[in-house]
């Protein structure tokens, strides 16, 4: 299967899920290019961006597992790269 490049945007409204979220990200660490997290203390949430390069099914599975956590939302945007 062809690898895809994508960004996963995550909003964490339930800080108690941070441990489970980090565990899921660790499972897919071989595909993660980089990660940036911003705690937004005024609203009691965290905003996280994940840059990823991997098979589309792995990216989809990662986003699905993250989005299934209570109080956590995830959306994925794929790059429109031309095939080599």
PyMOL Python script that loads the backbone (N, CA, C, O; Angstrom):
from pymol import cmd

cmd.read_pdbstr("""\
ATOM      1  N   UNK A   1       0.840  -1.181   0.000  1.00  0.00           N
ATOM      2  CA  UNK A   1       0.000   0.000   0.000  1.00  0.00           C
ATOM      3  C   UNK A   1       0.883   1.242   0.000  1.00  0.00           C
ATOM      4  O   UNK A   1       1.937   1.270   0.635  1.00  0.00           O
ATOM      5  N   UNK A   2       0.445   2.247  -0.708  1.00  0.00           N
ATOM      6  CA  UNK A   2       1.168   3.507  -0.840  1.00  0.00           C
ATOM      7  C   UNK A   2       1.082   4.338   0.441  1.00  0.00           C
ATOM      8  O   UNK A   2       0.034   4.402   1.083  1.00  0.00           O
ATOM      9  N   UNK A   3       2.190   4.966   0.798  1.00  0.00           N
ATOM     10  CA  UNK A   3       2.178   5.871   1.953  1.00  0.00           C
ATOM     11  C   UNK A   3       1.573   7.207   1.579  1.00  0.00           C
ATOM     12  O   UNK A   3       1.687   7.670   0.444  1.00  0.00           O
ATOM     13  N   UNK A   4       0.927   7.814   2.559  1.00  0.00           N
ATOM     14  CA  UNK A   4       0.318   9.135   2.402  1.00  0.00           C
ATOM     15  C   UNK A   4       0.916  10.065   3.452  1.00  0.00           C
ATOM     16  O   UNK A   4       1.397   9.612   4.491  1.00  0.00           O
ATOM     17  N   UNK A   5       0.884  11.350   3.178  1.00  0.00           N
ATOM     18  CA  UNK A   5       1.308  12.370   4.133  1.00  0.00           C
ATOM     19  C   UNK A   5       0.053  13.095   4.583  1.00  0.00           C
ATOM     20  O   UNK A   5      -0.788  13.470   3.766  1.00  0.00           O
ATOM     21  N   UNK A   6      -0.067  13.291   5.893  1.00  0.00           N
ATOM     22  CA  UNK A   6      -1.280  13.911   6.427  1.00  0.00           C
ATOM     23  C   UNK A   6      -0.973  14.675   7.708  1.00  0.00           C
ATOM     24  O   UNK A   6       0.088  14.518   8.313  1.00  0.00           O
ATOM     25  N   UNK A   7      -1.925  15.497   8.097  1.00  0.00           N
ATOM     26  CA  UNK A   7      -1.924  16.179   9.386  1.00  0.00           C
ATOM     27  C   UNK A   7      -3.172  15.730  10.134  1.00  0.00           C
ATOM     28  O   UNK A   7      -4.272  15.713   9.582  1.00  0.00           O
ATOM     29  N   UNK A   8      -2.986  15.371  11.383  1.00  0.00           N
ATOM     30  CA  UNK A   8      -4.123  15.047  12.244  1.00  0.00           C
ATOM     31  C   UNK A   8      -4.211  16.151  13.281  1.00  0.00           C
ATOM     32  O   UNK A   8      -3.259  16.388  14.025  1.00  0.00           O
ATOM     33  N   UNK A   9      -5.347  16.826  13.333  1.00  0.00           N
ATOM     34  CA  UNK A   9      -5.597  17.864  14.326  1.00  0.00           C
ATOM     35  C   UNK A   9      -6.438  17.272  15.440  1.00  0.00           C
ATOM     36  O   UNK A   9      -7.461  16.632  15.196  1.00  0.00           O
ATOM     37  N   UNK A  10      -5.991  17.496  16.667  1.00  0.00           N
ATOM     38  CA  UNK A  10      -6.635  16.888  17.830  1.00  0.00           C
ATOM     39  C   UNK A  10      -7.010  17.972  18.829  1.00  0.00           C
ATOM     40  O   UNK A  10      -6.207  18.852  19.137  1.00  0.00           O
ATOM     41  N   UNK A  11      -8.242  17.900  19.334  1.00  0.00           N
ATOM     42  CA  UNK A  11      -8.690  18.780  20.413  1.00  0.00           C
ATOM     43  C   UNK A  11      -9.002  17.887  21.613  1.00  0.00           C
ATOM     44  O   UNK A  11      -9.849  16.995  21.545  1.00  0.00           O
ATOM     45  N   UNK A  12      -8.298  18.150  22.708  1.00  0.00           N
ATOM     46  CA  UNK A  12      -8.473  17.361  23.930  1.00  0.00           C
ATOM     47  C   UNK A  12      -9.230  18.208  24.944  1.00  0.00           C
ATOM     48  O   UNK A  12      -8.687  19.168  25.491  1.00  0.00           O
ATOM     49  N   UNK A  13     -10.475  17.851  25.191  1.00  0.00           N
ATOM     50  CA  UNK A  13     -11.298  18.552  26.165  1.00  0.00           C
ATOM     51  C   UNK A  13     -11.264  17.859  27.521  1.00  0.00           C
ATOM     52  O   UNK A  13     -11.602  18.458  28.542  1.00  0.00           O
ATOM     53  N   UNK A  14     -10.855  16.594  27.525  1.00  0.00           N
ATOM     54  CA  UNK A  14     -10.792  15.812  28.754  1.00  0.00           C
ATOM     55  C   UNK A  14      -9.332  15.446  29.012  1.00  0.00           C
ATOM     56  O   UNK A  14      -8.823  14.473  28.456  1.00  0.00           O
ATOM     57  N   UNK A  15      -8.665  16.222  29.852  1.00  0.00           N
ATOM     58  CA  UNK A  15      -7.251  16.017  30.141  1.00  0.00           C
ATOM     59  C   UNK A  15      -6.934  14.665  30.751  1.00  0.00           C
ATOM     60  O   UNK A  15      -5.785  14.225  30.718  1.00  0.00           O
ATOM     61  N   UNK A  16      -7.948  13.994  31.312  1.00  0.00           N
ATOM     62  CA  UNK A  16      -7.738  12.673  31.897  1.00  0.00           C
ATOM     63  C   UNK A  16      -7.416  11.616  30.846  1.00  0.00           C
ATOM     64  O   UNK A  16      -6.960  10.524  31.183  1.00  0.00           O
ATOM     65  N   UNK A  17      -7.651  11.935  29.574  1.00  0.00           N
ATOM     66  CA  UNK A  17      -7.382  10.997  28.484  1.00  0.00           C
ATOM     67  C   UNK A  17      -5.964  11.131  27.936  1.00  0.00           C
ATOM     68  O   UNK A  17      -5.602  10.425  26.995  1.00  0.00           O
ATOM     69  N   UNK A  18      -5.154  12.028  28.507  1.00  0.00           N
ATOM     70  CA  UNK A  18      -3.806  12.271  27.986  1.00  0.00           C
ATOM     71  C   UNK A  18      -2.953  11.009  27.976  1.00  0.00           C
ATOM     72  O   UNK A  18      -2.222  10.776  27.013  1.00  0.00           O
ATOM     73  N   UNK A  19      -3.025  10.204  29.002  1.00  0.00           N
ATOM     74  CA  UNK A  19      -2.237   8.974  29.061  1.00  0.00           C
ATOM     75  C   UNK A  19      -2.617   8.002  27.961  1.00  0.00           C
ATOM     76  O   UNK A  19      -1.748   7.430  27.302  1.00  0.00           O
ATOM     77  N   UNK A  20      -3.925   7.814  27.758  1.00  0.00           N
ATOM     78  CA  UNK A  20      -4.386   6.917  26.691  1.00  0.00           C
ATOM     79  C   UNK A  20      -4.014   7.470  25.318  1.00  0.00           C
ATOM     80  O   UNK A  20      -3.619   6.717  24.428  1.00  0.00           O
ATOM     81  N   UNK A  21      -4.139   8.787  25.147  1.00  0.00           N
ATOM     82  CA  UNK A  21      -3.778   9.425  23.881  1.00  0.00           C
ATOM     83  C   UNK A  21      -2.295   9.207  23.579  1.00  0.00           C
ATOM     84  O   UNK A  21      -1.941   8.835  22.460  1.00  0.00           O
ATOM     85  N   UNK A  22      -1.442   9.432  24.548  1.00  0.00           N
ATOM     86  CA  UNK A  22      -0.008   9.226  24.349  1.00  0.00           C
ATOM     87  C   UNK A  22       0.316   7.768  24.040  1.00  0.00           C
ATOM     88  O   UNK A  22       1.214   7.486  23.247  1.00  0.00           O
ATOM     89  N   UNK A  23      -0.407   6.847  24.659  1.00  0.00           N
ATOM     90  CA  UNK A  23      -0.215   5.426  24.369  1.00  0.00           C
ATOM     91  C   UNK A  23      -0.554   5.097  22.925  1.00  0.00           C
ATOM     92  O   UNK A  23       0.167   4.342  22.273  1.00  0.00           O
ATOM     93  N   UNK A  24      -1.643   5.658  22.424  1.00  0.00           N
ATOM     94  CA  UNK A  24      -2.049   5.432  21.035  1.00  0.00           C
ATOM     95  C   UNK A  24      -1.002   6.023  20.088  1.00  0.00           C
ATOM     96  O   UNK A  24      -0.617   5.384  19.109  1.00  0.00           O
ATOM     97  N   UNK A  25      -0.547   7.236  20.380  1.00  0.00           N
ATOM     98  CA  UNK A  25       0.465   7.865  19.529  1.00  0.00           C
ATOM     99  C   UNK A  25       1.755   7.038  19.521  1.00  0.00           C
ATOM    100  O   UNK A  25       2.420   6.933  18.491  1.00  0.00           O
ATOM    101  N   UNK A  26       2.097   6.466  20.645  1.00  0.00           N
ATOM    102  CA  UNK A  26       3.299   5.636  20.716  1.00  0.00           C
ATOM    103  C   UNK A  26       3.172   4.396  19.823  1.00  0.00           C
ATOM    104  O   UNK A  26       4.152   3.965  19.216  1.00  0.00           O
ATOM    105  N   UNK A  27       1.971   3.824  19.744  1.00  0.00           N
ATOM    106  CA  UNK A  27       1.728   2.666  18.881  1.00  0.00           C
ATOM    107  C   UNK A  27       2.052   2.968  17.419  1.00  0.00           C
ATOM    108  O   UNK A  27       2.490   2.086  16.681  1.00  0.00           O
ATOM    109  N   UNK A  28       1.835   4.206  17.010  1.00  0.00           N
ATOM    110  CA  UNK A  28       2.013   4.611  15.619  1.00  0.00           C
ATOM    111  C   UNK A  28       3.250   5.494  15.429  1.00  0.00           C
ATOM    112  O   UNK A  28       3.360   6.192  14.421  1.00  0.00           O
ATOM    113  N   UNK A  29       4.169   5.469  16.378  1.00  0.00           N
ATOM    114  CA  UNK A  29       5.322   6.364  16.356  1.00  0.00           C
ATOM    115  C   UNK A  29       6.209   6.176  15.124  1.00  0.00           C
ATOM    116  O   UNK A  29       6.902   7.111  14.722  1.00  0.00           O
ATOM    117  N   UNK A  30       6.202   4.991  14.520  1.00  0.00           N
ATOM    118  CA  UNK A  30       7.033   4.769  13.337  1.00  0.00           C
ATOM    119  C   UNK A  30       6.597   5.623  12.149  1.00  0.00           C
ATOM    120  O   UNK A  30       7.383   5.849  11.228  1.00  0.00           O
ATOM    121  N   UNK A  31       5.346   6.100  12.163  1.00  0.00           N
ATOM    122  CA  UNK A  31       4.821   6.913  11.070  1.00  0.00           C
ATOM    123  C   UNK A  31       4.817   8.409  11.388  1.00  0.00           C
ATOM    124  O   UNK A  31       4.641   9.225  10.484  1.00  0.00           O
ATOM    125  N   UNK A  32       5.004   8.775  12.636  1.00  0.00           N
ATOM    126  CA  UNK A  32       4.878  10.179  13.047  1.00  0.00           C
ATOM    127  C   UNK A  32       6.153  10.945  12.704  1.00  0.00           C
ATOM    128  O   UNK A  32       7.251  10.574  13.119  1.00  0.00           O
ATOM    129  N   UNK A  33       5.983  12.023  11.937  1.00  0.00           N
ATOM    130  CA  UNK A  33       7.091  12.895  11.558  1.00  0.00           C
ATOM    131  C   UNK A  33       7.377  13.869  12.694  1.00  0.00           C
ATOM    132  O   UNK A  33       8.531  14.079  13.069  1.00  0.00           O
ATOM    133  N   UNK A  34       6.321  14.457  13.234  1.00  0.00           N
ATOM    134  CA  UNK A  34       6.469  15.439  14.301  1.00  0.00           C
ATOM    135  C   UNK A  34       5.140  15.714  14.980  1.00  0.00           C
ATOM    136  O   UNK A  34       4.071  15.343  14.496  1.00  0.00           O
ATOM    137  N   UNK A  35       5.248  16.373  16.109  1.00  0.00           N
ATOM    138  CA  UNK A  35       4.068  16.622  16.937  1.00  0.00           C
ATOM    139  C   UNK A  35       4.228  17.967  17.626  1.00  0.00           C
ATOM    140  O   UNK A  35       5.311  18.306  18.104  1.00  0.00           O
ATOM    141  N   UNK A  36       3.138  18.733  17.675  1.00  0.00           N
ATOM    142  CA  UNK A  36       3.137  19.991  18.408  1.00  0.00           C
ATOM    143  C   UNK A  36       1.877  20.062  19.259  1.00  0.00           C
ATOM    144  O   UNK A  36       0.768  19.866  18.762  1.00  0.00           O
ATOM    145  N   UNK A  37       2.054  20.339  20.525  1.00  0.00           N
ATOM    146  CA  UNK A  37       0.920  20.457  21.425  1.00  0.00           C
ATOM    147  C   UNK A  37       0.886  21.814  22.096  1.00  0.00           C
ATOM    148  O   UNK A  37       1.912  22.338  22.531  1.00  0.00           O
ATOM    149  N   UNK A  38      -0.307  22.373  22.172  1.00  0.00           N
ATOM    150  CA  UNK A  38      -0.496  23.673  22.804  1.00  0.00           C
ATOM    151  C   UNK A  38      -1.564  23.576  23.887  1.00  0.00           C
ATOM    152  O   UNK A  38      -2.733  23.346  23.577  1.00  0.00           O
ATOM    153  N   UNK A  39      -1.190  23.746  25.133  1.00  0.00           N
ATOM    154  CA  UNK A  39      -2.214  23.794  26.177  1.00  0.00           C
ATOM    155  C   UNK A  39      -2.878  25.176  26.152  1.00  0.00           C
ATOM    156  O   UNK A  39      -2.196  26.198  26.219  1.00  0.00           O
ATOM    157  N   UNK A  40      -4.182  25.199  26.057  1.00  0.00           N
ATOM    158  CA  UNK A  40      -4.930  26.458  26.063  1.00  0.00           C
ATOM    159  C   UNK A  40      -5.620  26.549  27.417  1.00  0.00           C
ATOM    160  O   UNK A  40      -6.768  26.136  27.583  1.00  0.00           O
ATOM    161  N   UNK A  41      -4.902  27.090  28.359  1.00  0.00           N
ATOM    162  CA  UNK A  41      -5.356  27.100  29.751  1.00  0.00           C
ATOM    163  C   UNK A  41      -6.628  27.916  29.973  1.00  0.00           C
ATOM    164  O   UNK A  41      -7.431  27.579  30.843  1.00  0.00           O
ATOM    165  N   UNK A  42      -6.821  28.984  29.199  1.00  0.00           N
ATOM    166  CA  UNK A  42      -8.030  29.805  29.355  1.00  0.00           C
ATOM    167  C   UNK A  42      -9.305  28.996  29.119  1.00  0.00           C
ATOM    168  O   UNK A  42     -10.347  29.283  29.708  1.00  0.00           O
ATOM    169  N   UNK A  43      -9.216  27.997  28.264  1.00  0.00           N
ATOM    170  CA  UNK A  43     -10.384  27.172  27.920  1.00  0.00           C
ATOM    171  C   UNK A  43     -10.298  25.766  28.486  1.00  0.00           C
ATOM    172  O   UNK A  43     -11.219  24.970  28.301  1.00  0.00           O
ATOM    173  N   UNK A  44      -9.199  25.442  29.179  1.00  0.00           N
ATOM    174  CA  UNK A  44      -9.012  24.112  29.775  1.00  0.00           C
ATOM    175  C   UNK A  44      -9.010  22.999  28.723  1.00  0.00           C
ATOM    176  O   UNK A  44      -9.565  21.923  28.946  1.00  0.00           O
ATOM    177  N   UNK A  45      -8.373  23.274  27.560  1.00  0.00           N
ATOM    178  CA  UNK A  45      -8.250  22.271  26.512  1.00  0.00           C
ATOM    179  C   UNK A  45      -6.806  22.229  26.024  1.00  0.00           C
ATOM    180  O   UNK A  45      -6.002  23.095  26.368  1.00  0.00           O
ATOM    181  N   UNK A  46      -6.485  21.230  25.230  1.00  0.00           N
ATOM    182  CA  UNK A  46      -5.196  21.148  24.554  1.00  0.00           C
ATOM    183  C   UNK A  46      -5.432  20.954  23.062  1.00  0.00           C
ATOM    184  O   UNK A  46      -6.346  20.238  22.651  1.00  0.00           O
ATOM    185  N   UNK A  47      -4.602  21.597  22.267  1.00  0.00           N
ATOM    186  CA  UNK A  47      -4.664  21.498  20.815  1.00  0.00           C
ATOM    187  C   UNK A  47      -3.375  20.831  20.349  1.00  0.00           C
ATOM    188  O   UNK A  47      -2.280  21.283  20.684  1.00  0.00           O
ATOM    189  N   UNK A  48      -3.508  19.764  19.583  1.00  0.00           N
ATOM    190  CA  UNK A  48      -2.336  18.983  19.164  1.00  0.00           C
ATOM    191  C   UNK A  48      -2.387  18.780  17.654  1.00  0.00           C
ATOM    192  O   UNK A  48      -3.438  18.485  17.086  1.00  0.00           O
ATOM    193  N   UNK A  49      -1.229  18.944  17.016  1.00  0.00           N
ATOM    194  CA  UNK A  49      -1.080  18.647  15.585  1.00  0.00           C
ATOM    195  C   UNK A  49      -0.070  17.532  15.424  1.00  0.00           C
ATOM    196  O   UNK A  49       0.998  17.553  16.036  1.00  0.00           O
ATOM    197  N   UNK A  50      -0.411  16.557  14.595  1.00  0.00           N
ATOM    198  CA  UNK A  50       0.469  15.426  14.313  1.00  0.00           C
ATOM    199  C   UNK A  50       0.729  15.386  12.813  1.00  0.00           C
ATOM    200  O   UNK A  50      -0.210  15.283  12.023  1.00  0.00           O
ATOM    201  N   UNK A  51       2.000  15.468  12.413  1.00  0.00           N
ATOM    202  CA  UNK A  51       2.384  15.273  11.016  1.00  0.00           C
ATOM    203  C   UNK A  51       2.754  13.804  10.861  1.00  0.00           C
ATOM    204  O   UNK A  51       3.517  13.261  11.660  1.00  0.00           O
ATOM    205  N   UNK A  52       2.209  13.164   9.828  1.00  0.00           N
ATOM    206  CA  UNK A  52       2.355  11.717   9.698  1.00  0.00           C
ATOM    207  C   UNK A  52       2.594  11.312   8.244  1.00  0.00           C
ATOM    208  O   UNK A  52       2.056  11.925   7.322  1.00  0.00           O
ATOM    209  N   UNK A  53       3.398  10.285   8.054  1.00  0.00           N
ATOM    210  CA  UNK A  53       3.680   9.722   6.737  1.00  0.00           C
ATOM    211  C   UNK A  53       3.591   8.208   6.882  1.00  0.00           C
ATOM    212  O   UNK A  53       4.469   7.581   7.475  1.00  0.00           O
ATOM    213  N   UNK A  54       2.525   7.627   6.338  1.00  0.00           N
ATOM    214  CA  UNK A  54       2.323   6.189   6.496  1.00  0.00           C
ATOM    215  C   UNK A  54       1.205   5.694   5.613  1.00  0.00           C
ATOM    216  O   UNK A  54       0.607   6.472   4.870  1.00  0.00           O
ATOM    217  N   UNK A  55       0.916   4.412   5.683  1.00  0.00           N
ATOM    218  CA  UNK A  55      -0.191   3.857   4.906  1.00  0.00           C
ATOM    219  C   UNK A  55      -1.522   4.514   5.296  1.00  0.00           C
ATOM    220  O   UNK A  55      -1.757   4.821   6.465  1.00  0.00           O
ATOM    221  N   UNK A  56      -2.366   4.718   4.316  1.00  0.00           N
ATOM    222  CA  UNK A  56      -3.648   5.380   4.566  1.00  0.00           C
ATOM    223  C   UNK A  56      -4.470   4.648   5.624  1.00  0.00           C
ATOM    224  O   UNK A  56      -5.145   5.286   6.432  1.00  0.00           O
ATOM    225  N   UNK A  57      -4.419   3.314   5.628  1.00  0.00           N
ATOM    226  CA  UNK A  57      -5.206   2.584   6.618  1.00  0.00           C
ATOM    227  C   UNK A  57      -4.654   2.793   8.029  1.00  0.00           C
ATOM    228  O   UNK A  57      -5.428   2.809   8.986  1.00  0.00           O
ATOM    229  N   UNK A  58      -3.343   2.953   8.182  1.00  0.00           N
ATOM    230  CA  UNK A  58      -2.760   3.217   9.503  1.00  0.00           C
ATOM    231  C   UNK A  58      -3.126   4.611   9.983  1.00  0.00           C
ATOM    232  O   UNK A  58      -3.427   4.808  11.160  1.00  0.00           O
ATOM    233  N   UNK A  59      -3.102   5.579   9.074  1.00  0.00           N
ATOM    234  CA  UNK A  59      -3.467   6.952   9.430  1.00  0.00           C
ATOM    235  C   UNK A  59      -4.930   7.001   9.857  1.00  0.00           C
ATOM    236  O   UNK A  59      -5.274   7.630  10.857  1.00  0.00           O
ATOM    237  N   UNK A  60      -5.780   6.336   9.095  1.00  0.00           N
ATOM    238  CA  UNK A  60      -7.206   6.294   9.403  1.00  0.00           C
ATOM    239  C   UNK A  60      -7.464   5.600  10.740  1.00  0.00           C
ATOM    240  O   UNK A  60      -8.286   6.055  11.535  1.00  0.00           O
ATOM    241  N   UNK A  61      -6.763   4.507  10.980  1.00  0.00           N
ATOM    242  CA  UNK A  61      -6.926   3.775  12.242  1.00  0.00           C
ATOM    243  C   UNK A  61      -6.472   4.628  13.421  1.00  0.00           C
ATOM    244  O   UNK A  61      -7.130   4.646  14.461  1.00  0.00           O
ATOM    245  N   UNK A  62      -5.362   5.329  13.269  1.00  0.00           N
ATOM    246  CA  UNK A  62      -4.869   6.204  14.327  1.00  0.00           C
ATOM    247  C   UNK A  62      -5.889   7.280  14.656  1.00  0.00           C
ATOM    248  O   UNK A  62      -6.226   7.480  15.823  1.00  0.00           O
ATOM    249  N   UNK A  63      -6.384   7.973  13.639  1.00  0.00           N
ATOM    250  CA  UNK A  63      -7.366   9.025  13.866  1.00  0.00           C
ATOM    251  C   UNK A  63      -8.642   8.465  14.494  1.00  0.00           C
ATOM    252  O   UNK A  63      -9.246   9.104  15.355  1.00  0.00           O
ATOM    253  N   UNK A  64      -9.045   7.283  14.066  1.00  0.00           N
ATOM    254  CA  UNK A  64     -10.242   6.657  14.628  1.00  0.00           C
ATOM    255  C   UNK A  64     -10.090   6.315  16.099  1.00  0.00           C
ATOM    256  O   UNK A  64     -11.004   6.542  16.892  1.00  0.00           O
ATOM    257  N   UNK A  65      -8.932   5.767  16.468  1.00  0.00           N
ATOM    258  CA  UNK A  65      -8.686   5.427  17.871  1.00  0.00           C
ATOM    259  C   UNK A  65      -8.639   6.688  18.737  1.00  0.00           C
ATOM    260  O   UNK A  65      -9.154   6.702  19.855  1.00  0.00           O
ATOM    261  N   UNK A  66      -8.023   7.731  18.215  1.00  0.00           N
ATOM    262  CA  UNK A  66      -7.950   8.990  18.964  1.00  0.00           C
ATOM    263  C   UNK A  66      -9.353   9.565  19.149  1.00  0.00           C
ATOM    264  O   UNK A  66      -9.730   9.950  20.256  1.00  0.00           O
ATOM    265  N   UNK A  67     -10.121   9.622  18.064  1.00  0.00           N
ATOM    266  CA  UNK A  67     -11.462  10.188  18.119  1.00  0.00           C
ATOM    267  C   UNK A  67     -12.427   9.396  18.975  1.00  0.00           C
ATOM    268  O   UNK A  67     -13.456   9.924  19.396  1.00  0.00           O
ATOM    269  N   UNK A  68     -12.112   8.127  19.241  1.00  0.00           N
ATOM    270  CA  UNK A  68     -12.982   7.290  20.081  1.00  0.00           C
ATOM    271  C   UNK A  68     -12.778   7.566  21.571  1.00  0.00           C
ATOM    272  O   UNK A  68     -13.587   7.139  22.394  1.00  0.00           O
ATOM    273  N   UNK A  69     -11.712   8.269  21.919  1.00  0.00           N
ATOM    274  CA  UNK A  69     -11.489   8.599  23.332  1.00  0.00           C
ATOM    275  C   UNK A  69     -12.532   9.617  23.793  1.00  0.00           C
ATOM    276  O   UNK A  69     -12.831  10.557  23.056  1.00  0.00           O
ATOM    277  N   UNK A  70     -13.084   9.456  24.980  1.00  0.00           N
ATOM    278  CA  UNK A  70     -14.081  10.418  25.483  1.00  0.00           C
ATOM    279  C   UNK A  70     -13.466  11.808  25.644  1.00  0.00           C
ATOM    280  O   UNK A  70     -12.410  11.960  26.257  1.00  0.00           O
ATOM    281  N   UNK A  71     -14.129  12.806  25.093  1.00  0.00           N
ATOM    282  CA  UNK A  71     -13.657  14.178  25.235  1.00  0.00           C
ATOM    283  C   UNK A  71     -12.494  14.530  24.330  1.00  0.00           C
ATOM    284  O   UNK A  71     -11.803  15.521  24.564  1.00  0.00           O
ATOM    285  N   UNK A  72     -12.268  13.718  23.288  1.00  0.00           N
ATOM    286  CA  UNK A  72     -11.172  13.970  22.344  1.00  0.00           C
ATOM    287  C   UNK A  72     -11.737  13.918  20.929  1.00  0.00           C
ATOM    288  O   UNK A  72     -12.472  12.995  20.581  1.00  0.00           O
ATOM    289  N   UNK A  73     -11.389  14.919  20.113  1.00  0.00           N
ATOM    290  CA  UNK A  73     -11.824  14.971  18.710  1.00  0.00           C
ATOM    291  C   UNK A  73     -10.602  14.957  17.815  1.00  0.00           C
ATOM    292  O   UNK A  73      -9.563  15.511  18.175  1.00  0.00           O
ATOM    293  N   UNK A  74     -10.713  14.328  16.647  1.00  0.00           N
ATOM    294  CA  UNK A  74      -9.604  14.276  15.697  1.00  0.00           C
ATOM    295  C   UNK A  74     -10.131  14.406  14.271  1.00  0.00           C
ATOM    296  O   UNK A  74     -11.154  13.821  13.914  1.00  0.00           O
ATOM    297  N   UNK A  75      -9.414  15.182  13.469  1.00  0.00           N
ATOM    298  CA  UNK A  75      -9.728  15.333  12.044  1.00  0.00           C
ATOM    299  C   UNK A  75      -8.432  15.201  11.264  1.00  0.00           C
ATOM    300  O   UNK A  75      -7.377  15.642  11.720  1.00  0.00           O
ATOM    301  N   UNK A  76      -8.513  14.595  10.089  1.00  0.00           N
ATOM    302  CA  UNK A  76      -7.337  14.341   9.271  1.00  0.00           C
ATOM    303  C   UNK A  76      -7.443  15.061   7.942  1.00  0.00           C
ATOM    304  O   UNK A  76      -8.500  15.082   7.312  1.00  0.00           O
ATOM    305  N   UNK A  77      -6.322  15.658   7.521  1.00  0.00           N
ATOM    306  CA  UNK A  77      -6.218  16.302   6.212  1.00  0.00           C
ATOM    307  C   UNK A  77      -5.046  15.652   5.489  1.00  0.00           C
ATOM    308  O   UNK A  77      -3.932  15.609   6.013  1.00  0.00           O
ATOM    309  N   UNK A  78      -5.299  15.150   4.287  1.00  0.00           N
ATOM    310  CA  UNK A  78      -4.272  14.477   3.508  1.00  0.00           C
ATOM    311  C   UNK A  78      -3.659  15.436   2.500  1.00  0.00           C
ATOM    312  O   UNK A  78      -4.358  16.266   1.918  1.00  0.00           O
ATOM    313  N   UNK A  79      -2.340  15.319   2.292  1.00  0.00           N
ATOM    314  CA  UNK A  79      -1.650  16.105   1.264  1.00  0.00           C
ATOM    315  C   UNK A  79      -2.020  15.553  -0.112  1.00  0.00           C
ATOM    316  O   UNK A  79      -2.223  14.350  -0.276  1.00  0.00           O
ATOM    317  N   UNK A  80      -2.102  16.430  -1.076  1.00  0.00           N
ATOM    318  CA  UNK A  80      -2.373  16.013  -2.459  1.00  0.00           C
ATOM    319  C   UNK A  80      -1.047  15.956  -3.195  1.00  0.00           C
ATOM    320  O   UNK A  80      -0.722  16.845  -3.983  1.00  0.00           O
ATOM    321  N   UNK A  81      -0.283  14.901  -2.931  1.00  0.00           N
ATOM    322  CA  UNK A  81       1.017  14.731  -3.565  1.00  0.00           C
ATOM    323  C   UNK A  81       0.860  13.905  -4.834  1.00  0.00           C
ATOM    324  O   UNK A  81       0.049  12.981  -4.893  1.00  0.00           O
ATOM    325  N   UNK A  82       1.655  14.256  -5.856  1.00  0.00           N
ATOM    326  CA  UNK A  82       1.643  13.469  -7.075  1.00  0.00           C
ATOM    327  C   UNK A  82       2.418  12.186  -6.868  1.00  0.00           C
ATOM    328  O   UNK A  82       3.393  12.155  -6.117  1.00  0.00           O
ATOM    329  N   UNK A  83       1.987  11.129  -7.533  1.00  0.00           N
ATOM    330  CA  UNK A  83       2.684   9.848  -7.420  1.00  0.00           C
ATOM    331  C   UNK A  83       4.039   9.965  -8.089  1.00  0.00           C
ATOM    332  O   UNK A  83       4.200  10.686  -9.073  1.00  0.00           O
ATOM    333  N   UNK A  84       5.031   9.233  -7.534  1.00  0.00           N
ATOM    334  CA  UNK A  84       6.393   9.238  -8.087  1.00  0.00           C
ATOM    335  C   UNK A  84       6.592   8.077  -9.011  1.00  0.00           C
ATOM    336  O   UNK A  84       7.675   7.913  -9.573  1.00  0.00           O
TER     337      UNK A  84
END
""", "prot")
cmd.dss("prot")
cmd.show_as("cartoon", "prot")
cmd.util.cbc("prot")
cmd.orient("prot")
